[in-house]
Amino acid sequence: MNDDMELVHGSGNAFRDFGRDDADLLQAKALMASEIIKILDERQWTTRKAQEATGISHADFSRIRSVKLSRFTIDRLMNILTHLGQDVEVSVNVRPRPQGQHPHVHP
């Protein structure tokens, strides 16, 4: 074992750990995409089969499977989950950030 290694505990949000200003949004989108992928895998659906069953374009399912989420909003991902027969419950907690962890503000 290498004695030069240091164990660092993450925050629970890899996007925050890498300093992304939009970490919470990216985390929420990734969690929802993960659920969509899990459902498709459990049902053994191709993106075409998912399109047939839901009316959501196969291209959208392909983007989600490839984790290309920039085109997706939270509500769009929620809508896809709803079309997959899922109830989506969202919980929001708002609290001040610790000093020195404010995101960059762009005018």
C-alpha positions in Angstrom: 0.0 0.0 0.0 1.2 3.5 -0.8 1.7 5.7 2.3 1.5 8.8 0.1 -2.2 8.3 -0.5 -4.8 10.4 1.3 -8.4 9.5 1.8 -10.7 12.3 1.1 -14.4 12.1 1.9 -16.7 13.7 -0.7 -19.7 15.8 0.0 -22.2 13.4 -1.5 -22.3 15.5 -4.7 -19.4 14.8 -7.1 -20.3 18.0 -9.1 -19.9 20.1 -5.9 -16.6 18.3 -5.1 -15.3 19.4 -8.5 -16.3 23.0 -7.9 -19.3 23.2 -10.3 -21.5 26.3 -9.6 -24.6 24.3 -10.8 -23.8 21.2 -8.7 -27.2 20.8 -7.2 -28.9 21.0 -10.5 -26.5 18.6 -12.2 -26.9 16.2 -9.3 -30.7 16.2 -9.5 -30.6 15.6 -13.3 -28.1 12.8 -12.9 -30.2 11.1 -10.2 -33.4 11.3 -12.4 -31.5 10.1 -15.5 -30.1 7.2 -13.4 -33.7 6.2 -12.5 -34.8 6.3 -16.1 -31.9 4.1 -17.2 -32.6 1.7 -14.4 -36.3 1.4 -15.5 -35.3 0.8 -19.1 -32.8 -1.8 -18.0 -35.3 -3.6 -15.7 -37.8 -3.7 -18.5 -35.1 -4.6 -21.0 -36.3 -1.9 -23.3 -34.4 -0.5 -26.2 -34.7 3.2 -26.8 -37.1 2.4 -29.7 -39.3 0.2 -27.4 -39.3 3.0 -24.8 -40.5 5.4 -27.5 -43.3 3.1 -28.6 -44.4 2.7 -25.0 -44.2 6.3 -23.9 -44.3 8.6 -26.9 -41.0 10.2 -25.8 -38.6 10.3 -28.7 -36.0 7.5 -28.9 -33.3 10.2 -29.3 -34.2 11.5 -25.9 -33.8 8.1 -24.4 -30.5 7.7 -26.3 -29.2 11.0 -24.9 -30.2 9.9 -21.3 -28.5 6.5 -21.8 -25.3 8.4 -22.9 -25.7 10.8 -20.0 -25.9 13.8 -22.3 -28.2 15.8 -20.1 -27.5 19.4 -21.1 -30.7 19.5 -23.2 -32.9 18.3 -20.4 -34.6 20.4 -17.7 -35.7 19.0 -14.4 -39.3 19.1 -15.4 -38.6 17.3 -18.7 -36.9 14.5 -16.9 -39.8 14.3 -14.4 -42.2 14.2 -17.3 -40.3 11.2 -18.8 -40.4 9.4 -15.5 -44.1 10.0 -15.3 -44.5 8.6 -18.8 -42.6 5.5 -17.5 -45.3 5.1 -14.9 -43.4 6.6 -12.0 -44.5 9.0 -9.3 -41.9 11.7 -8.7 -41.5 13.3 -5.3 -39.2 16.3 -5.0 -37.8 17.6 -1.7 -36.2 21.0 -1.5 -34.1 22.1 1.4 -32.7 25.7 1.4 -30.0 26.8 3.8 -27.1 29.3 3.7 -23.8 28.0 2.3 -20.8 28.0 4.5 -18.6 31.1 4.2 -16.3 31.0 1.2 -18.5 28.5 -0.8 -20.6 31.1 -2.8 -20.8 30.4 -6.5 -19.4 32.9 -9.0 -21.9 35.5 -9.9 -21.9 36.5 -13.5 -23.5 39.9 -14.3 
